[in-house]
Amino acid sequence: MKKLVRTLGLVGACLALAAFAASPALAADTVKVGVMYSITGPGSVLGPKQAEVAKMAFAEANAAGGVKIGGKMMKIEVIDRDDETKPGVAIRRVSELVKTQGVKIIQGGTFAHVSLALNGEAKKLGFFLMTTNGVPDSYFEKKVKAPYAMAVLGDNGMVGRGAAGFVIEKLKAKRVVFFMPDYAYGKFAWAGAEAVLKQHKDVKYTVVWSPVGSADMTPYLIKCMEFKPDIICFGHWGNDMITALKQAGEMGLKKKTKLFVNWIISLMAKGIPPEVLAGLDCQIWWYHDMKGFADKEVVKLSDEFTKKYQAKFGEPPDPYVMSAYYGSKEVIRAMQVSGSTDPKKMYEALMKKPDFLTAKGPAKWRVDGRPRYKYNAWIITGLPADKRPNKWDYGKIIDVYSGDAFLPTVKSLGW
């Protein structure tokens, strides 16, 4: 009797193992992709939306049958994590995904210093990394960049380069103040701006720094005005930008000098009073309403993506939400064209077939792991409340940077 029980037990165990092996949910039948954004912490105003649109792109791929790996169609299994807007947390959690979950592909990036930390881990652990936010300039240096790291948006320095170029060349400013946040993002953006400013000997300029999270920007705004500027370029991010512009409005600075916003996204714009934003020129990565832009293909691509996103989430997409979506699309394309989840093969496949389309229009991967876009960034002017069709349509496109404008050469980065 005991022998029979043992025999039945062994048979049962074998059947259970066979059933498990045949299960479609088994990891062998799926491709694991780690998605890590700032769901909590200072980046939480944006991170959850980046994560949800990344998942949307991967879900679309699954609905179309998945990705073909080794001649077999496989579904994408998203494993999401919160980096809490902390580099240390990001390092710990990405290490866990790679070492214990077997993840070879990671997408993320809400704040620049976290993305740089992810790049460092990618260099050590060898996974494929797609960051979708603005990253530090050093990310793209040959000696720094992980071998299979890519960044679909670009570097922080281009923000400063674009802002300085526009206010000098188009607005003809001669006395310029850059009002900047005193942390990594601000430092890199200022370095880009200063590189352009130094080329114009007839332009006087200075920089004023404020601590991150300052509740009272008044002392720093007073210091900006003491320079007697033609223009103040606001370089803050997130809630700090909202605070700085609100208080500039309360001080009546628009009547005393011109104000310029170095980099804006929709989630920041909705927190700025319309009467303050009205008439301010702002640099933007992409805008959800391209009506009136000369390139009809970009208008069409933008409109298609905006409608799709709005139908699912009830509001237009933010520029960094758009870049997160197309970062996912390039992760999917890398698997498809390589037929593999091997980070090296995925990376090399995109380098061999570098051309792709986004809501910004045509793009092409460079050897340093960033794209060259046909249109680098746009300039919009803020609209007053009575000129806005709805709360999201806060601006109108007035200019654009094309081609390699304000991109550093690959040679300067060691390539």
C-alpha positions in Angstrom: 0.0 0.0 0.0 2.8 2.4 0.9 4.6 1.6 -2.3 1.4 2.3 -4.3 1.0 5.7 -2.5 4.7 6.6 -3.3 4.1 5.6 -7.0 1.0 7.7 -7.3 2.7 10.6 -5.7 5.6 10.4 -8.2 3.1 10.2 -11.1 1.2 13.2 -9.7 4.4 15.2 -9.4 5.4 14.4 -12.9 1.9 15.4 -14.2 2.1 18.7 -12.3 5.5 19.4 -13.8 4.3 18.6 -17.3 1.3 20.9 -16.9 3.5 23.7 -15.6 5.9 23.3 -18.6 3.0 23.5 -21.0 1.6 26.7 -19.4 1.5 29.7 -21.7 2.4 31.9 -18.8 5.8 30.2 -18.4 8.7 32.6 -18.7 10.1 30.6 -21.6 7.1 31.7 -23.7 7.4 35.4 -22.8 9.9 38.2 -23.2 10.4 40.0 -19.9 10.8 43.8 -20.1 11.5 45.9 -17.0 9.7 49.3 -16.9 10.9 51.6 -14.2 9.8 55.2 -13.8 9.4 57.6 -10.8 6.0 56.6 -9.5 6.7 58.3 -6.2 9.0 61.1 -5.1 9.6 64.4 -7.0 9.2 62.7 -10.4 5.7 61.4 -9.6 4.0 64.3 -11.5 5.2 62.6 -14.7 6.4 59.0 -13.9 3.1 57.3 -13.7 2.0 58.6 -17.1 5.3 57.5 -18.6 4.8 54.0 -17.2 1.2 53.7 -18.4 2.0 54.7 -22.0 5.0 52.4 -22.1 2.7 49.5 -21.1 0.2 50.7 -23.7 2.9 50.3 -26.5 3.8 46.8 -25.2 0.1 45.8 -25.0 -0.4 46.9 -28.6 2.5 44.6 -29.7 1.0 41.7 -27.7 -2.4 42.4 -29.4 -0.7 42.1 -32.8 0.7 38.7 -31.8 3.8 39.6 -29.9 7.4 39.6 -31.1 9.1 36.9 -33.2 12.1 35.6 -31.3 14.1 32.6 -32.6 11.4 31.9 -35.1 8.7 31.8 -32.4 6.0 34.4 -31.6 6.3 35.5 -28.0 4.3 37.9 -25.8 5.9 40.7 -23.8 5.7 40.4 -20.1 6.1 43.8 -18.4 7.6 43.9 -14.9 7.2 47.4 -13.5 9.1 49.0 -10.6 9.2 52.4 -9.0 12.6 54.1 -8.8 11.1 56.6 -6.2 13.2 59.4 -8.0 16.2 58.0 -6.2 19.4 56.7 -7.9 20.1 54.3 -5.1 16.6 52.8 -5.3 16.9 52.5 -9.1 20.2 50.7 -8.9 18.9 48.2 -6.3 15.7 47.5 -8.1 17.2 47.1 -11.6 19.8 44.8 -10.1 17.0 42.7 -8.7 15.2 42.5 -12.0 18.4 41.4 -13.9 19.9 39.0 -11.3 16.8 37.4 -9.9 14.1 37.8 -12.6 16.4 37.3 -15.6 15.4 40.6 -17.3 17.7 41.7 -20.1 15.7 44.7 -21.3 15.0 47.8 -19.2 13.1 51.0 -20.1 12.7 54.0 -17.8 13.9 57.5 -16.9 12.0 60.4 -15.3 14.8 62.4 -13.7 18.2 62.8 -15.2 20.4 61.7 -12.3 18.4 58.4 -12.0 18.9 57.7 -15.7 22.6 58.2 -15.3 22.6 55.7 -12.5 20.7 53.2 -14.7 23.3 53.7 -17.4 26.0 52.9 -14.8 24.3 49.6 -13.9 23.7 48.8 -17.6 27.5 49.1 -18.1 28.1 46.7 -15.2 25.4 44.2 -15.9 25.1 44.3 -19.7 21.4 44.8 -20.2 19.7 46.7 -23.0 18.6 50.1 -21.6 16.2 52.6 -23.2 15.8 55.8 -21.3 13.1 58.2 -22.5 13.7 61.4 -20.6 16.4 64.1 -20.9 19.7 62.7 -19.6 23.0 64.3 -18.6 25.3 65.1 -21.5 27.9 62.7 -20.1 25.5 59.8 -20.7 26.6 59.9 -24.4 30.3 60.1 -23.9 32.0 56.9 -25.3 33.9 56.3 -22.0 30.7 56.7 -20.0 27.8 55.2 -22.0 26.9 51.5 -21.4 27.4 49.5 -24.6 23.7 48.8 -25.1 22.2 52.0 -23.7 20.0 54.3 -25.8 18.1 57.5 -25.0 15.2 58.4 -27.3 15.0 62.0 -26.2 18.4 63.5 -25.7 20.6 65.4 -23.3 20.0 68.2 -20.8 22.6 70.4 -22.5 20.5 70.8 -25.6 17.9 72.5 -23.5 20.4 75.2 -22.6 21.9 75.4 -26.1 18.4 75.8 -27.7 17.3 78.4 -25.2 20.4 80.5 -25.5 20.4 80.2 -29.3 16.8 81.4 -29.6 17.0 84.3 -27.3 20.2 85.6 -28.9 19.5 84.9 -32.5 15.8 85.4 -32.8 14.9 87.7 -29.9 18.2 89.7 -30.2 18.8 89.8 -26.4 22.0 91.5 -25.3 21.7 91.1 -21.5 20.6 87.7 -20.5 20.0 86.0 -17.1 19.6 82.2 -16.8 17.7 81.4 -13.6 18.6 77.8 -12.9 17.9 75.0 -10.4 21.0 74.0 -8.4 21.3 70.3 -9.1 22.5 68.0 -11.9 19.8 68.9 -14.5 20.3 72.6 -14.1 24.1 72.3 -14.2 24.1 70.4 -17.5 21.5 72.7 -19.0 23.5 75.7 -18.0 26.7 74.2 -19.4 24.9 73.9 -22.8 23.6 77.5 -22.6 27.0 78.9 -21.6 28.7 77.2 -24.5 26.4 79.1 -26.9 26.6 82.4 -24.9 30.4 82.4 -25.0 30.3 82.5 -28.8 28.6 86.0 -28.7 31.0 88.5 -27.4 28.5 91.3 -27.6 26.1 89.5 -25.2 26.4 90.1 -21.4 25.1 87.2 -19.3 25.0 85.8 -15.8 23.4 82.8 -14.0 21.4 82.8 -10.8 20.9 79.6 -8.9 18.1 78.5 -6.6 18.0 75.4 -4.4 15.7 72.6 -5.5 12.3 72.8 -3.8 12.5 76.5 -2.9 9.1 77.7 -1.6 10.2 81.4 -2.0 11.9 82.3 -5.2 11.6 86.1 -4.6 15.2 86.7 -3.4 16.6 84.9 -6.5 14.2 86.8 -8.8 15.3 90.1 -7.3 18.9 89.1 -7.9 18.0 88.3 -11.6 16.5 91.8 -12.0 19.5 93.5 -10.5 21.4 92.5 -13.6 18.9 94.7 -15.6 18.3 91.9 -18.2 16.6 92.1 -21.6 15.4 88.6 -20.8 15.2 86.1 -18.0 15.5 82.4 -19.0 13.7 80.1 -16.6 15.4 76.8 -16.4 13.6 75.0 -13.6 11.7 71.7 -13.8 8.5 70.4 -12.4 7.0 72.2 -9.4 10.0 74.6 -9.1 9.2 76.0 -12.6 5.5 76.5 -11.5 6.6 78.2 -8.3 9.2 80.5 -10.1 6.8 81.6 -12.8 3.9 82.2 -10.3 6.1 84.4 -8.2 7.5 86.2 -11.2 3.9 87.0 -12.1 3.1 88.2 -8.6 6.1 90.5 -8.8 5.0 91.9 -12.2 8.2 91.0 -13.9 6.5 90.6 -17.3 6.1 94.4 -17.4 9.7 95.0 -16.6 11.6 92.5 -18.9 10.9 89.6 -21.2 10.6 86.1 -19.7 11.5 82.9 -21.5 10.8 79.2 -20.5 13.8 77.0 -21.4 11.8 73.8 -21.4 8.1 73.2 -20.9 5.8 70.1 -20.7 2.1 70.0 -20.5 2.0 68.8 -16.9 4.0 71.9 -15.8 2.0 74.3 -18.1 -1.3 73.4 -16.5 0.0 74.5 -13.1 1.1 78.0 -14.4 -1.6 80.7 -14.3 -2.7 81.5 -17.9 -2.2 85.2 -17.3 1.5 84.5 -16.5 2.1 82.0 -19.3 0.4 84.2 -21.9 2.9 85.8 -24.3 5.9 83.8 -22.9 8.0 82.0 -25.5 8.8 78.4 -24.4 11.0 75.7 -25.9 9.3 72.4 -26.1 10.3 68.9 -27.2 7.0 68.3 -28.9 3.5 69.7 -28.7 0.3 67.7 -29.0 -1.4 70.2 -31.3 0.6 70.7 -34.4 -2.1 72.5 -36.4 -0.5 75.2 -38.6 2.9 73.6 -38.7 4.3 73.5 -42.3 5.3 69.8 -42.3 2.0 68.0 -43.0 3.5 64.6 -42.2 4.4 65.7 -38.7 0.9 67.2 -38.2 -0.6 63.9 -39.3 1.7 61.7 -37.1 1.1 64.0 -34.1 -2.6 64.0 -34.6 -2.8 60.2 -34.9 -0.9 59.6 -31.7 -2.7 62.4 -29.7 -6.1 60.9 -30.7 -5.1 57.4 -29.8 -3.7 58.5 -26.4 -6.6 60.8 -25.6 -9.2 58.0 -26.4 -7.5 55.8 -23.8 -6.6 58.2 -21.1 -9.0 61.2 -21.6 -6.4 63.9 -22.1 -3.7 64.8 -24.6 -0.2 63.3 -24.2 2.6 65.2 -22.6 5.9 65.5 -24.6 7.7 63.1 -22.2 4.7 60.7 -22.4 5.1 60.7 -26.2 8.9 59.9 -25.9 8.1 57.1 -23.5 5.7 55.5 -26.0 8.2 55.7 -28.9 11.0 54.4 -26.6 8.9 51.3 -26.2 8.2 51.1 -29.9 12.0 51.1 -30.5 12.5 48.4 -27.9 9.9 46.3 -29.7 11.5 47.1 -33.1 15.0 46.1 -31.7 13.6 42.7 -30.8 11.8 42.3 -34.1 14.6 43.2 -36.4 17.2 41.2 -34.4 14.9 38.3 -33.8 16.5 38.2 -30.3 16.4 39.4 -26.8 20.2 39.5 -26.6 21.1 43.1 -25.8 24.1 43.2 -28.1 22.1 41.9 -31.1 19.2 44.3 -30.3 21.5 47.3 -30.2 23.4 46.3 -33.3 20.1 45.8 -35.2 19.0 49.4 -34.5 22.4 50.7 -35.5 22.1 48.8 -38.9 18.5 50.0 -39.4 18.6 53.4 -37.6 15.6 55.1 -39.3 12.3 55.3 -37.5 9.2 57.5 -37.2 7.7 59.2 -34.2 5.0 61.9 -33.6 7.9 64.3 -34.0 8.5 63.1 -37.6 11.6 61.2 -39.0 14.5 60.2 -36.7 17.7 58.3 -37.1 19.9 56.7 -34.4 23.4 58.1 -34.1 26.5 56.0 -33.1 26.3 57.6 -29.6 22.9 56.1 -28.9 20.7 59.1 -29.4 18.6 60.0 -32.4 19.0 62.8 -34.8 15.5 64.2 -35.4 14.4 66.1 -38.4 12.9 68.6 -35.9 14.9 68.9 -32.7 12.5 71.1 -30.7 9.8 73.7 -31.2 9.1 77.2 -29.8 5.6 77.9 -28.6 4.1 81.1 -27.3 1.7 80.9 -24.3 -2.0 81.7 -24.9 -4.2 83.7 -22.5 -7.2 81.9 -21.0 -9.7 83.4 -23.5 -7.7 82.1 -26.4 -7.4 78.5 -25.3 -9.8 76.0 -26.9 -9.4 73.9 -23.7 -7.2 73.7 -20.6 -4.6 71.6 -22.4 -4.1 73.8 -25.5 -2.0 76.4 -23.7 0.3 77.4 -26.6 0.8 78.0 -30.3 3.9 76.9 -32.3 5.9 79.9 -33.7 9.3 78.4 -34.6 11.3 75.1 -34.8 14.9 73.9 -34.6 15.7 71.6 -37.5 18.4 69.0 -38.1 21.4 68.9 -35.9 20.7 72.2 -34.2 22.4 72.3 -30.8 23.4 68.6 -30.9 27.1 68.0 -30.0 29.1 66.2 -32.6 29.8 62.6 -32.0 33.5 63.4 -32.3 33.3 65.7 -29.3 31.9 62.8 -27.3 34.8 60.5 -28.1 33.3 58.5 -30.9 
